[in-house]
Amino acid sequence: MKPSNESTYPVSLDLKGKPVLLVGGGEVAFRKARGLVGSGCLLTVVAPEFSPAFLEWLEQHESRVEVRAYSDGEAASYFLVISATDDAGVNRKVFADAQDTGRLINVVDQPDLCNIYIPSRIERGDLQVAISTGGKCPAFARWLRRELEGAIPERYGLLVERIAAIRSRMKETVPSQDARRRILERLLHSEGVRRFLAGDDRLLTRIEEGWERAGRKPD
């Protein structure tokens, strides 16, 4: 019996240059493809039929498209496999092939046929906020994402870039990782950050310039 507090472990996958298989040609598969294409993966989409809008979109995004049924065992050739069909038999076959060969597999809305769950995400540039129910209720995750989107405006993504730049310059003058962490935590609670999120970046810019001067080597 699993411990009562056992849960999934959240991770972010680096899919750049990795082969990914998406099985399905309908609206659900289309939605998954839109989320995958920005990852830099090598996407292959397989289905006997595609919606016209999905097919046109795939052609514009340089994805490999194969208009055919899923072939037995082909999941073994991919790093990540997602099955998004309305055919229960196909979904079970894709899962079995992936599971038998140790591949990452997600069958949409079938938590028992997954070894990973794909969260609902809020994206603001490099900032991602992922919401997952461990496969129990994807609709709830999507609802909560919509509820939270308004509380995380686009400037949060811009703030990530600005704070990351300060952190990079700080490494040149503050060798202690713990000290850098404490400084950054104080910065994130500062007036400069509060003003930046309100649309005024002048104070944060002065802070950035101060760290740039501190890290600049003498001539």
N, C-alpha and C positions, 0 to 999 in steps of 0.2 A: 504494500500500500504506500502511495506517495505521501510525504509529509504534508500536513494541512496548509503549511505556508509556502509550499513549492510553487515557483512561478517561472515564466520565461526570463531569459537574460537579454536585455536590449543591447543591440550593436548597430553600427552604421557600416554598411558594406562598401568597399571601394571596388566598383565594377569596371573601372576604366580599362579598356582593352580585353575584357574577359567575355567569353561567349555566353550568351543568355538565350534561352529558348522560350518563346511565348506560344502557347497552343490555343488557338481560337481566333475567330474573325469577326466577332460581333461587338456590341457596344462595351461590354465589360472588358474584353481584351483591348479594345481601343483605349479605354481609360488607363489600363495598366501600361500600355505602350507609351502613352504620353508621359507617365512618370519615369519610365526607364530610359527614354531617349536622351535625357539630359545628363545621364550618369557617365556617358562615354563608353558604354558597353558595346559589344558587337552583337546586335540584336538580330535574331532570326525569328520570323513569325510564320507559323504553319497552320493552315486551315483549308478544308475543302471548298469553303465559300467565304468571301469577305463582303462586308457592307461597302458600298461604293465610296463613302466618305473616308472610311478607314483605309482602304486600298490607296486612295489618292494621297492621303496624309503620309502613309508609309513610303510611297514613291518620292515624296518631297523631303523625307528625312533619312534617305540613304540606308534604309534597313533592308535586310535580305528577306524576301517574300517568297514562300513556296505554296502554291495553290494545290494542296493535296492533303490527304489524311495523315495523321501522325503515324510514323513507322515504329514498329516494335523495337525497343531497345535504344532509340536515338537519344533519349534523355541522358545517357551515359557520356555523351560528347560535350556536355555543357556544364559550366560552373553553377549556374542558377537556372531553374526551370519553373515556369509559371503556367498552370493550366487554367484556362478561363473559358471552358465550353459548357454547353447545356446538356452534354452527353455523359451520363454518369459512368458508363463503361469506359469511355476514353479517359476521363479524369482518373479513374482507378488504375488504368494501365500506365498512364504517365507517372502517377505517384509510385507505383510498384517498381517501374524501371529506374526512377531516380533514387528511390530509397535503397534498392538493392546495390546500387553502385556508389552510394555515399554522396549523392549530389544534394544541393539545397533545393527543396521543392515546396511550392505553395500552390494549393488548389483552391481557387477563389470560393469563399463561403463554405468550405468543407474543412473545418479545423482538424478533423480526424485524419485528413489526407494531407498533412503539412508537417514539415519539421522546422519551418520558419513561418512567421506571421508578418505581413507587411502592414505597417501602421498607417493611419491617416496622418498627413503631414501638413504643417504650416511652414511655408518657405519664404524667407526674407533674405535673399542673397545667400551667403554662406550659412546663415542661421536657419536651422531646422528644428522645429518642435514636433516630436512624434507622439502620437496618441494611439495606444494599443489596448485591446481587451484580451490579449492572449488568444485571439481567434474566437472568443465566446460570442461577441456581438459586434461585428464590424459596423453595423448601422449606428450603434451608440457612439463609436469612435468618430464617425463622420459627423454626427450631430454635435459632439463636443468640440470638434475642430471648428465648425461654423460658429459656435458660441464664443470661442476664444479668439478667432481671427481679428475681430475688432479691437481687442486689447493688446495686440502685437502689431503695430503699424510698420510700414516699410522702413522707417528710420531706424528700427532696431537692427536691420541688416546692415545699414550704413554704419551704425555704431560698432558692430563687430569689426568692420574694416579699420575704423579709427583706433579702437583699443588694441587691435592686433599690431598696428603700426607702432604704437607707443610701446607695447610689450617687446617688439623686436629691437627698438632702440635702447630700451632699458637693459637688455641683456649685455650691452657693451659696458655698462657702468655699475650694474648691480649683479654680482656673480651668484649671490645666494638665491636659490629658487624660492625658498620660503619668504625671503624678504620681498622678492618681486610679487609673489602672490598677495602678501599683505598690502603692498602699495596699490596693486590693481584693484583689490577689494575696496580700499578707501576711495580710489578714483571713481569706481562705479557707483558709489554713494554720494558723489560730489555734486556741487552746484553746476559744474561744467557739463556733466552728463545730463542733469535734469534740464538745463537750458537747451542742450543739443536735441534732446527728444522733443522739445517744444518748438524746435525750428531755428534756434539761434546757436550757431556753432563757433562763435568768436572766442569764448572762454576756453573751449576744448582745443581750439587751434593754438591758442597761446600755450597751453599745457604741452601739446605736441611739439611746438617749437622749442620749448624749454628742454625737453628730453633730447631733441635733435642737437641742440647746442652742447648739452652735457656729454653726448656720445661722440661729438666731432673731435677727431684727432688734431692736435696742434700742427701748424704748418712747419 
